[in-house]
Amino acid sequence: MEINNNYEYLRNQVGPALQSKLEEFQILGYRDISEPQLWEYLLKKKWKKVKEEMKLHQAIQDIFSVKVSDYMNYATVESYKAAEFSLDNEEEWKELLK
């Protein structure tokens, strides 16, 4: 993926900011979010449009601006995309809508 290559140089530099954001999530009760998951969110949502070279302060500002609700919405959509089930059967629809 091209996005990874363009922002990978930042990953080591923003490590403390990522850890700080994960600690904030843990305080709010979201203990299962990992650093790779948060990084993937940043790559796919915050930094979706590739910039030539992002400044360090911009990356840190983006990390600190992530809200739990934004991340959880992203994670929910991604889980639906990854789910392998078929809704061709009416019984499956009924089960889903319970």
C-alpha positions in Angstrom: 0.0 0.0 0.0 1.4 3.3 -1.0 0.1 5.2 2.0 2.2 3.1 4.4 5.4 3.9 2.6 4.7 7.6 2.7 4.0 7.8 6.4 6.1 4.9 7.7 9.0 7.4 8.3 6.8 9.1 11.0 5.9 6.0 12.9 8.9 5.9 15.2 8.9 9.6 15.8 5.2 9.7 16.8 5.4 6.5 19.0 5.0 8.5 22.3 1.9 10.3 20.9 0.4 7.0 19.9 1.1 5.5 23.3 -0.4 8.6 25.0 -3.6 8.3 22.9 -3.9 4.6 23.7 -3.5 5.4 27.4 -6.4 7.9 27.0 -8.5 5.2 25.4 -7.7 2.8 28.2 -8.7 5.4 30.8 -12.0 5.6 29.0 -12.5 1.9 29.1 -11.2 0.9 25.6 -8.4 -1.5 26.5 -8.5 -3.7 23.4 -7.3 -1.1 20.9 -3.7 -1.7 19.9 -1.0 0.6 18.5 -1.1 -1.2 15.0 -4.9 -0.7 15.0 -4.7 3.0 15.8 -2.0 3.4 13.2 -4.1 1.7 10.6 -7.0 4.0 11.4 -4.7 7.0 10.9 -3.5 5.7 7.6 -6.9 4.8 6.2 -9.0 7.7 7.6 -7.0 10.7 8.8 -4.3 10.4 6.2 -6.4 8.9 3.4 -5.2 11.5 0.9 -1.5 11.0 0.5 0.6 14.1 1.1 4.1 14.4 -0.1 5.6 15.0 3.3 3.7 15.4 6.5 5.2 17.6 9.1 5.8 15.9 12.5 3.6 18.5 14.3 0.8 17.8 11.9 1.0 14.0 12.5 1.0 14.5 16.3 -1.9 16.9 16.1 -3.9 14.4 14.1 -3.1 11.6 16.6 -4.2 13.7 19.6 -7.4 14.8 17.8 -8.6 11.2 17.4 -11.8 10.6 19.3 -12.9 7.3 20.7 -16.2 7.5 18.8 -14.4 8.2 15.5 -12.2 5.2 16.0 -15.0 2.9 17.1 -17.1 4.0 14.1 -14.2 3.1 11.8 -13.7 -0.2 13.6 -17.3 -1.1 13.3 -17.5 -0.4 9.6 -14.3 -2.4 9.0 -15.7 -5.4 10.9 -18.8 -5.3 8.8 -16.6 -5.2 5.6 -14.6 -8.2 6.9 -17.6 -10.2 8.1 -18.3 -13.3 6.0 -22.0 -14.0 6.0 -24.7 -14.2 3.5 -28.1 -12.6 3.9 -29.8 -14.5 1.1 -31.8 -16.4 3.6 -34.8 -14.8 5.3 -34.0 -16.6 8.5 -30.6 -14.9 8.6 -32.2 -11.5 8.2 -34.6 -12.2 11.1 -31.7 -13.4 13.3 -29.7 -10.3 12.5 -32.6 -7.9 13.3 -33.5 -9.4 16.7 
